[in-house]
Amino acid sequence: MPLDKLVLIIVSVVAAAAATVWLATALIASTQFAPVAGLAVLSVVALCAYVAWRVISERINNKDDDHYDRFEN
């Protein structure tokens, strides 16, 4: 992989992480929650999103469970 693509990926990931943290702190600050309660709620939401992502990706990538892969055209 060329160095410029690697640097672009790293910069993009860092920028996305910074934007996510900024957005989360803005959402917490705009509500009447205490910061600790807001972080707890965001942690639960992030955990649920992670579990949903893993379930969906497992169902998409599981070749043994895909009925239509066995058909020949």
N, CA, C and O atoms as a GROMACS GRO file, in nm:
protein
  292
    1MET      N    1   0.085  -0.117   0.000
    1MET     CA    2   0.000   0.000   0.000
    1MET      C    3   0.090   0.123   0.000
    1MET      O    4   0.184   0.133   0.078
    2PRO      N    5   0.059   0.216  -0.089
    2PRO     CA    6   0.138   0.340  -0.092
    2PRO      C    7   0.124   0.419   0.038
    2PRO      O    8   0.020   0.415   0.105
    3LEU      N    9   0.228   0.490   0.070
    3LEU     CA   10   0.232   0.566   0.194
    3LEU      C   11   0.126   0.675   0.198
    3LEU      O   12   0.070   0.702   0.304
    4ASP      N   13   0.097   0.737   0.084
    4ASP     CA   14  -0.002   0.845   0.084
    4ASP      C   15  -0.143   0.793   0.114
    4ASP      O   16  -0.221   0.863   0.178
    5LYS      N   17  -0.175   0.672   0.069
    5LYS     CA   18  -0.306   0.614   0.101
    5LYS      C   19  -0.314   0.578   0.248
    5LYS      O   20  -0.419   0.596   0.311
    6LEU      N   21  -0.206   0.526   0.302
    6LEU     CA   22  -0.204   0.491   0.444
    6LEU      C   23  -0.222   0.615   0.531
    6LEU      O   24  -0.296   0.612   0.629
    7VAL      N   25  -0.154   0.721   0.496
    7VAL     CA   26  -0.167   0.846   0.572
    7VAL      C   27  -0.308   0.901   0.558
    7VAL      O   28  -0.364   0.952   0.656
    8LEU      N   29  -0.366   0.893   0.440
    8LEU     CA   30  -0.504   0.939   0.420
    8LEU      C   31  -0.602   0.860   0.506
    8LEU      O   32  -0.693   0.918   0.564
    9ILE      N   33  -0.584   0.729   0.514
    9ILE     CA   34  -0.672   0.646   0.597
    9ILE      C   35  -0.656   0.684   0.744
    9ILE      O   36  -0.756   0.698   0.815
   10ILE      N   37  -0.534   0.699   0.790
   10ILE     CA   38  -0.511   0.732   0.931
   10ILE      C   39  -0.570   0.869   0.965
   10ILE      O   40  -0.634   0.885   1.069
   11VAL      N   41  -0.549   0.967   0.878
   11VAL     CA   42  -0.605   1.101   0.902
   11VAL      C   43  -0.757   1.097   0.901
   11VAL      O   44  -0.821   1.163   0.983
   12SER      N   45  -0.816   1.020   0.812
   12SER     CA   46  -0.962   1.009   0.806
   12SER      C   47  -1.018   0.945   0.932
   12SER      O   48  -1.120   0.990   0.984
   13VAL      N   49  -0.953   0.841   0.981
   13VAL     CA   50  -0.999   0.775   1.102
   13VAL      C   51  -0.987   0.866   1.224
   13VAL      O   52  -1.078   0.872   1.306
   14VAL      N   53  -0.877   0.937   1.234
   14VAL     CA   54  -0.859   1.029   1.347
   14VAL      C   55  -0.961   1.142   1.340
   14VAL      O   56  -1.016   1.182   1.442
   15ALA      N   57  -0.987   1.194   1.221
   15ALA     CA   58  -1.086   1.301   1.207
   15ALA      C   59  -1.226   1.251   1.240
   15ALA      O   60  -1.304   1.323   1.303
   16ALA      N   61  -1.259   1.130   1.198
   16ALA     CA   62  -1.390   1.074   1.230
   16ALA      C   63  -1.405   1.051   1.380
   16ALA      O   64  -1.512   1.075   1.436
   17ALA      N   65  -1.299   1.005   1.445
   17ALA     CA   66  -1.304   0.984   1.590
   17ALA      C   67  -1.320   1.117   1.663
   17ALA      O   68  -1.396   1.127   1.759
   18ALA      N   69  -1.249   1.218   1.619
   18ALA     CA   70  -1.260   1.350   1.682
   18ALA      C   71  -1.400   1.408   1.662
   18ALA      O   72  -1.456   1.467   1.754
   19ALA      N   73  -1.456   1.391   1.543
   19ALA     CA   74  -1.592   1.440   1.518
   19ALA      C   75  -1.694   1.366   1.603
   19ALA      O   76  -1.790   1.426   1.651
   20THR      N   77  -1.674   1.237   1.622
   20THR     CA   78  -1.764   1.159   1.706
   20THR      C   79  -1.759   1.204   1.851
   20THR      O   80  -1.862   1.220   1.915
   21VAL      N   81  -1.639   1.225   1.903
   21VAL     CA   82  -1.625   1.271   2.041
   21VAL      C   83  -1.684   1.410   2.056
   21VAL      O   84  -1.751   1.438   2.155
   22TRP      N   85  -1.661   1.498   1.960
   22TRP     CA   86  -1.716   1.633   1.966
   22TRP      C   87  -1.869   1.630   1.963
   22TRP      O   88  -1.934   1.702   2.038
   23LEU      N   89  -1.926   1.547   1.876
   23LEU     CA   90  -2.071   1.536   1.867
   23LEU      C   91  -2.130   1.478   1.995
   23LEU      O   92  -2.234   1.525   2.042
   24ALA      N   93  -2.066   1.378   2.052
   24ALA     CA   94  -2.115   1.317   2.176
   24ALA      C   95  -2.111   1.418   2.291
   24ALA      O   96  -2.206   1.427   2.369
   25THR      N   97  -2.003   1.494   2.301
   25THR     CA   98  -1.998   1.592   2.409
   25THR      C   99  -2.097   1.705   2.386
   25THR      O  100  -2.151   1.760   2.482
   26ALA      N  101  -2.123   1.741   2.261
   26ALA     CA  102  -2.224   1.844   2.233
   26ALA      C  103  -2.363   1.794   2.269
   26ALA      O  104  -2.444   1.870   2.323
   27LEU      N  105  -2.392   1.668   2.239
   27LEU     CA  106  -2.522   1.613   2.275
   27LEU      C  107  -2.540   1.604   2.426
   27LEU      O  108  -2.648   1.633   2.478
   28ILE      N  109  -2.436   1.565   2.494
   28ILE     CA  110  -2.443   1.555   2.640
   28ILE      C  111  -2.461   1.694   2.700
   28ILE      O  112  -2.539   1.711   2.794
   29ALA      N  113  -2.390   1.793   2.649
   29ALA     CA  114  -2.398   1.929   2.703
   29ALA      C  115  -2.534   1.993   2.675
   29ALA      O  116  -2.579   2.078   2.752
   30SER      N  117  -2.599   1.952   2.566
   30SER     CA  118  -2.726   2.014   2.532
   30SER      C  119  -2.843   1.958   2.611
   30SER      O  120  -2.950   2.019   2.613
   31THR      N  121  -2.825   1.846   2.675
   31THR     CA  122  -2.932   1.788   2.755
   31THR      C  123  -2.916   1.828   2.901
   31THR      O  124  -2.816   1.889   2.939
   32GLN      N  125  -3.014   1.794   2.981
   32GLN     CA  126  -3.010   1.826   3.123
   32GLN      C  127  -2.951   1.712   3.205
   32GLN      O  128  -2.955   1.716   3.328
   33PHE      N  129  -2.897   1.611   3.138
   33PHE     CA  130  -2.835   1.499   3.208
   33PHE      C  131  -2.704   1.543   3.272
   33PHE      O  132  -2.638   1.637   3.226
   34ALA      N  133  -2.669   1.475   3.376
   34ALA     CA  134  -2.535   1.491   3.430
   34ALA      C  135  -2.438   1.426   3.331
   34ALA      O  136  -2.476   1.329   3.265
   35PRO      N  137  -2.318   1.476   3.318
   35PRO     CA  138  -2.225   1.418   3.220
   35PRO      C  139  -2.201   1.268   3.240
   35PRO      O  140  -2.184   1.195   3.142
   36VAL      N  141  -2.199   1.223   3.363
   36VAL     CA  142  -2.176   1.080   3.387
   36VAL      C  143  -2.294   0.999   3.337
   36VAL      O  144  -2.275   0.892   3.279
   37ALA      N  145  -2.417   1.048   3.360
   37ALA     CA  146  -2.536   0.977   3.313
   37ALA      C  147  -2.541   0.976   3.160
   37ALA      O  148  -2.579   0.876   3.099
   38GLY      N  149  -2.503   1.086   3.099
   38GLY     CA  150  -2.500   1.092   2.952
   38GLY      C  151  -2.400   0.995   2.893
   38GLY      O  152  -2.427   0.928   2.793
   39LEU      N  153  -2.283   0.986   2.955
   39LEU     CA  154  -2.184   0.890   2.907
   39LEU      C  155  -2.232   0.746   2.927
   39LEU      O  156  -2.204   0.659   2.845
   40ALA      N  157  -2.304   0.721   3.035
   40ALA     CA  158  -2.358   0.588   3.058
   40ALA      C  159  -2.460   0.552   2.950
   40ALA      O  160  -2.459   0.440   2.899
   41VAL      N  161  -2.547   0.646   2.916
   41VAL     CA  162  -2.646   0.621   2.812
   41VAL      C  163  -2.578   0.600   2.677
   41VAL      O  164  -2.613   0.509   2.603
   42LEU      N  165  -2.480   0.684   2.646
   42LEU     CA  166  -2.407   0.667   2.521
   42LEU      C  167  -2.331   0.535   2.516
   42LEU      O  168  -2.320   0.474   2.410
   43SER      N  169  -2.280   0.490   2.630
   43SER     CA  170  -2.210   0.361   2.634
   43SER      C  171  -2.305   0.247   2.604
   43SER      O  172  -2.270   0.153   2.532
   44VAL      N  173  -2.426   0.253   2.660
   44VAL     CA  174  -2.524   0.148   2.634
   44VAL      C  175  -2.567   0.149   2.488
   44VAL      O  176  -2.581   0.043   2.426
   45VAL      N  177  -2.588   0.267   2.432
   45VAL     CA  178  -2.625   0.277   2.291
   45VAL      C  179  -2.513   0.225   2.203
   45VAL      O  180  -2.540   0.155   2.105
   46ALA      N  181  -2.389   0.257   2.236
   46ALA     CA  182  -2.276   0.209   2.157
   46ALA      C  183  -2.264   0.057   2.167
   46ALA      O  184  -2.232  -0.008   2.067
   47LEU      N  185  -2.288   0.000   2.284
   47LEU     CA  186  -2.283  -0.144   2.300
   47LEU      C  187  -2.391  -0.212   2.217
   47LEU      O  188  -2.365  -0.313   2.153
   48CYS      N  189  -2.512  -0.158   2.219
   48CYS     CA  190  -2.621  -0.215   2.139
   48CYS      C  191  -2.590  -0.206   1.989
   48CYS      O  192  -2.617  -0.300   1.915
   49ALA      N  193  -2.534  -0.094   1.946
   49ALA     CA  194  -2.498  -0.079   1.805
   49ALA      C  195  -2.389  -0.178   1.766
   49ALA      O  196  -2.393  -0.234   1.656
   50TYR      N  197  -2.293  -0.202   1.855
   50TYR     CA  198  -2.187  -0.298   1.827
   50TYR      C  199  -2.242  -0.440   1.814
   50TYR      O  200  -2.204  -0.513   1.723
   51VAL      N  201  -2.331  -0.477   1.905
   51VAL     CA  202  -2.390  -0.611   1.899
   51VAL      C  203  -2.472  -0.627   1.772
   51VAL      O  204  -2.465  -0.731   1.706
   52ALA      N  205  -2.550  -0.526   1.736
   52ALA     CA  206  -2.629  -0.532   1.613
   52ALA      C  207  -2.538  -0.544   1.491
   52ALA      O  208  -2.567  -0.621   1.399
   53TRP      N  209  -2.429  -0.470   1.491
   53TRP     CA  210  -2.334  -0.477   1.379
   53TRP      C  211  -2.274  -0.616   1.368
   53TRP      O  212  -2.262  -0.669   1.257
   54ARG      N  213  -2.237  -0.677   1.479
   54ARG     CA  214  -2.179  -0.812   1.476
   54ARG      C  215  -2.279  -0.915   1.427
   54ARG      O  216  -2.243  -1.004   1.350
   55VAL      N  217  -2.405  -0.904   1.469
   55VAL     CA  218  -2.508  -0.999   1.426
   55VAL      C  219  -2.531  -0.987   1.276
   55VAL      O  220  -2.538  -1.088   1.206
   56ILE      N  221  -2.542  -0.864   1.228
   56ILE     CA  222  -2.566  -0.844   1.085
   56ILE      C  223  -2.448  -0.892   1.003
   56ILE      O  224  -2.466  -0.959   0.901
   57SER      N  225  -2.326  -0.860   1.045
   57SER     CA  226  -2.209  -0.903   0.968
   57SER      C  227  -2.191  -1.054   0.972
   57SER      O  228  -2.145  -1.113   0.874
   58GLU      N  229  -2.227  -1.118   1.082
   58GLU     CA  230  -2.219  -1.265   1.090
   58GLU      C  231  -2.319  -1.328   0.994
   58GLU      O  232  -2.287  -1.427   0.928
   59ARG      N  233  -2.438  -1.274   0.986
   59ARG     CA  234  -2.539  -1.328   0.895
   59ARG      C  235  -2.502  -1.306   0.750
   59ARG      O  236  -2.532  -1.391   0.666
   60ILE      N  237  -2.438  -1.197   0.719
   60ILE     CA  238  -2.398  -1.169   0.581
   60ILE      C  239  -2.281  -1.257   0.540
   60ILE      O  240  -2.278  -1.308   0.428
   61ASN      N  241  -2.184  -1.277   0.629
   61ASN     CA  242  -2.061  -1.347   0.594
   61ASN      C  243  -2.065  -1.497   0.616
   61ASN      O  244  -1.968  -1.565   0.582
   62ASN      N  245  -2.171  -1.552   0.672
   62ASN     CA  246  -2.179  -1.695   0.699
   62ASN      C  247  -2.216  -1.771   0.573
   62ASN      O  248  -2.331  -1.765   0.529
   63LYS      N  249  -2.120  -1.841   0.513
   63LYS     CA  250  -2.143  -1.913   0.388
   63LYS      C  251  -2.222  -2.042   0.410
   63LYS      O  252  -2.293  -2.086   0.320
   64ASP      N  253  -2.211  -2.104   0.527
   64ASP     CA  254  -2.284  -2.228   0.554
   64ASP      C  255  -2.433  -2.204   0.566
   64ASP      O  256  -2.513  -2.295   0.539
   65ASP      N  257  -2.473  -2.085   0.604
   65ASP     CA  258  -2.613  -2.055   0.627
   65ASP      C  259  -2.681  -1.996   0.504
   65ASP      O  260  -2.802  -1.973   0.505
   66ASP      N  261  -2.605  -1.971   0.398
   66ASP     CA  262  -2.661  -1.908   0.279
   66ASP      C  263  -2.716  -2.014   0.185
   66ASP      O  264  -2.640  -2.089   0.123
   67HIS      N  265  -2.846  -2.019   0.174
   67HIS     CA  266  -2.914  -2.122   0.093
   67HIS      C  267  -2.888  -2.103  -0.056
   67HIS      O  268  -2.876  -2.201  -0.129
   68TYR      N  269  -2.880  -1.980  -0.100
   68TYR     CA  270  -2.871  -1.952  -0.245
   68TYR      C  271  -2.732  -1.973  -0.302
   68TYR      O  272  -2.716  -1.972  -0.424
   69ASP      N  273  -2.631  -1.991  -0.219
   69ASP     CA  274  -2.496  -2.015  -0.271
   69ASP      C  275  -2.484  -2.155  -0.330
   69ASP      O  276  -2.392  -2.179  -0.409
   70ARG      N  277  -2.570  -2.247  -0.295
   70ARG     CA  278  -2.560  -2.385  -0.343
   70ARG      C  279  -2.620  -2.404  -0.480
   70ARG      O  280  -2.600  -2.509  -0.541
   71PHE      N  281  -2.695  -2.306  -0.531
   71PHE     CA  282  -2.756  -2.319  -0.662
   71PHE      C  283  -2.657  -2.290  -0.771
   71PHE      O  284  -2.572  -2.202  -0.759
   72GLU      N  285  -2.667  -2.367  -0.880
   72GLU     CA  286  -2.581  -2.341  -0.996
   72GLU      C  287  -2.664  -2.276  -1.103
   72GLU      O  288  -2.780  -2.311  -1.123
   73ASN      N  289  -2.604  -2.180  -1.174
   73ASN     CA  290  -2.678  -2.108  -1.278
   73ASN      C  291  -2.668  -2.178  -1.410
   73ASN      O  292  -2.724  -2.132  -1.509
   0.00000   0.00000   0.00000
